[in-house]
């Protein structure tokens, strides 16, 4: 990453963090325990990939960061809720997330479930506030709310999680593996890019190109995530490695092998970059993000 790339990225992360702090209830808000639990996971040091994608997509079509912050924060809240629930003993049973004890290890299973529920509900409350952004038509906000709802639901992220759980301890087809990854991880990445583009005023051609970019980015992210579960440094990724293998989960390395999975990640990144060929430098941040995915170590 160049210094300018880092500087731009850090500015967007700072904007997202400040907005999340504003939108989430204070820890002292009654009942305080659930709000502490919500904030514990939201501010545990995530990459903020989804809010950055919302802002970067808006930027690519001429929109402004400040005008899409509600949508950016809503996507991060939904993502965080999914992590809290994924870590529960009934699902992945993970003890650490982002280098810290998982939510249920700190607050108990019941409170972790409620904290996740609270974040999902708060996300749509915040998303509704998008309508107050200057110059954004209410119809576009309604369209984005629908996009995010589908991406987070049983036809998107939840559907992918269900398929992932049901695939444990058994061989799966390539088709099912692709379904799991394009839904469990890819759906929210796709919704983030499309939300930013729609709210930023994208024309149909731009939206189609950005959708292709998002779909390949989401797949590349998940493939590298599978690889990191084998090769990653626990100190850097913030959780134990090898859990996919222990749980006999459906992953790209399990089906294709490690080297072929790495080649597939490179191919999907190339496809994502090709989808942006109709854009100029206004989409450079999106290009840098997908290139970074190949080199990430956490």
N, C-alpha and C positions, 0 to 999 in steps of 0.2 A: 504493500500500500504506500502511495505517496503521501507526503505531509498534507497536501491539499485535500486528498481523499479522506484522510483521518480527521482533518479539521471539520470538513463538511459532515461527516458521519457523526462526530461527537456533538456537533451543534444540534442535529436532529434527535440524538439520544437525549440530550439535555432538555430539549423542548418537550419530548414525550414524557420524561420523568417529572418535569414541573407540572405538566397537565394532569398526569396520573395522580400526583399528590393533591391537586386541586379537586379532581373529580371524586376521589375515594373519600368516604367518611373518615374523619379523624379517629385515632385509636380510642379517644375518650368518649366517642359517641355511643350512646346506649343502644344495644348491649355491647360493651367494649371488647369482650373476648373475641367475638366473631370478626370485628373490624381489625383487631390486632392480627388475627390469623390471615385475613385477606391481604393486609399490608405486608405481612411477613413474607409471603410468597411473591407478591408483585415486585417488591423492592429487594429481592434476593440476588440481584445482579445479572439479570438476563441480557441477551444480546439486543433485544428490542427489534428483532428482524422484521416483524410484521408491521409495527408502526413506521419503521423506516421505509418499508416497501410502499405503504400508503402515501407517505410524503414524496418519495422519489417518483412514483408513478404520476402523482399530481403535477410535480415539477416538469416531468417529461412532456406534458400536454399544456403547459403554461399556467398551472395552478400554483397556489401558495401554501407553504407548510401550515401557517396559522389557520387557514380556512378548513383544513381537513383533520385537525388535531382530535376532535371528538371521535371520528371514525378510527383514527390511528390508535387511540387509547382503548376504544371498545374492542378492537381486534386483540390487543395485548391482554386485556382482562379475560377474554374468552380462552386465549391460549394458556394463560396461567391457571385458570380454573381446570382446564383439561389435564395439566401437569399434576395438580393437587390430587385429582381423582385417579389418574394413571398410577400414581405412587402408592395408592392404598393397598393394604394386604389382599383385598379381594381381586386386585388386578395385578400390577407388576411387583408389588411388595418391595419397594425400594426404600432404603434408609436414608439416602443422601440425594440431594438435588442442588446443583450449582454450588457444591462444596459445603452445604449446610444440611443439618438434619431436615428431613422432609416434614411437611406440615403436620401430618398425623403423628409424627414422633414428638413434636413439640406441644401440640394442642389436643391430641387425641383424635381417634377416628371420626367420632360423631361431629366434632367441631370442624375437622378438615372437610367433611362432606358439606357442611353448612357454609363454610367459607367459599368453597367452589361454587355452590348454588348462588351465594351472594354475589360473586364476581360475574357469573353468567347473567344474572338479572340486572346488575348494575350496568353491564355493557350495553344493554338495549336502552336503558334510561339515558346513558351518555350519548348513544347513537342518535336518539331522538333530538338531542340538543344541537345536532348538526344543522338542523333547519334554521338556526339563528345566524349561521355564517352568512356574511354579506355576499350577495350576488349568486347564491346557490339556490336553484329552483326547488321548491318542496317536492316536486315529482322525482327529482334526482335523488333526494334524501330517502324517499320511500323506496325507490329502486334499490338503493344500497342496503337498506334495512332488510329487504327481501333476500338480497344476495347473501348477506352475512348469516341470516337465519338458516338458509338452506345449507350453507357451507358448514355451519356448526352442528347441524342436526343429523338425523339418521340417514339422510341422503349424502352426507358429507363426512365430517370428522367422527361423529359418533358411529356411523356405519362402518368406517374404517377400523375403529377401535373394536367393535363387535367382531368383525371378520378376523382381526388380529388375535383376539382372545380365543376364538373358536378354532383357529389354525394351530394353536400351541400343541406340541407333542404329536403332530402328524405331518406328513408330506403334503405340500400344496403345489398347485399348478402355477405356471408363470403368470397366467391370467389373474389368478386370485392374489398373487403377490403384488402385481401392478395395481389391482383394485385397492388393496390395503394401503399401499403407500400413496397413491394419488388421492385417497380420501382422508386417511388419518392425519397426514402431514400436508399434503398438497392442497387440500380444499381451502384451508385458511390462508395459505400463501396466495392462492389464486384470488380469493375474495379480497385480500389486502390490496393487491395490485389493481384489480378491477374497481374497487371502491375509490381508490385514489384517482384513477383515471376518469371514472364517471363524474365524481365531484369536481375534478379539475377541468371538466369540459371537453373530454375526448370526443373526437368524431368516430363514426363506426369503424373506419379503417385502422385508426390508432388503437381503439379498444380491442379489435381482433388481434393486432400484432402484440399488444401487451398481454393479452390472455395467453397466447402461445408462449411468450417469454415466461410468464408465471408458472405455467404447467411444467415446463422443463426445469425451471429453477426449483420448484417444490420437489420434483423427482430427484434432482441432483443433490439437494439437501438431505433427503432421506437415505440415499445410497451412501453418502459420506458419513451419515450418522451410523449406519450399519457397520461401516468400515472402522469407525472410531471405537465402536463397542469391542472390536477385536484388537486394534492397534493403539488405541488412545492411551494417554497418560491420565490416570485417575485424578491427579492433582490439578490437571488443566481442564478436564471435562467436568469435574465437580461431582462425579459419582463413580461407583465401581464399574469396571469393565467386565465383559463376559456374561452379563445378565441375559442377553439374547440367547446365547448358546445354552446356558443353564436352564432357561425356560423353554428351550427348543422352539424358539419363535421363528416365524417366516421372515427371512432376510435375504438380501441379494447375495452376500457371500455364501450363505448356506446353500443356495441353489446354483449360483454361477461360479463360485470360488472368488477368492480375494482379488486376484489380478484382473479377471474379467470384469469384476464389479468396478474396479478403478477405471478401466477403459470405458465402461458404460457411463460413469460419472463425467468423464471428459467429453463424451459424445453429447450428453444432455446439456452440458454447459455450452458447447458449440451451437447446439440448436437454439438455446435461449438467446445467445448473441446474434444469431442469424435473424431471429424474430425482430430484433431492434434495428435492422439495417435501414428501415424507413425513417429513423430518427437521427438527428444530429447530436451535437454535444449536450443538448438538454437531457439526454438519456444516459449520460456517462456514469452517473452514480449507479443506475441499474446495471450497467455493464460491469462496474467494479464489484458490485455486490455478488454477482453470479461467478465472477472469476475468483473472488475470495473463498467461495464455498469449497473449491478444490484444494485450497491450501490451509483451510482452517484446522486447528488442532484442539478445538473445544466446541 
